[in-house]
Amino acid sequence: MIEIRTVEKIIPKRFHKYLKIFEKKESERMLIRKIWNHAIDVRGRFMPRNGKIYLLSRTKREELQEFLKN
């Protein structure tokens, strides 16, 4: 684990107020439930589909497929 003194040297001073968030103890605790937390209810037979996240031109799509094969 990195010592706080080392981290303070690496991270700019304006962000030092956030150092505590990344300590091991803080990162292992559960977040407090809030009133705006809610479940995402899905329908009975819902199955996520594999789809393209963004559109590619034909040449770019072919390049991508070639890259993925290798």
Secondary structure, DSSP 8 states (H G I E B T S, - for coil): ---HHHHHHHS-GGGGGGGGGGSHHHHTS-----TT-------TT-------SS---HHHHHHHHHHHH-
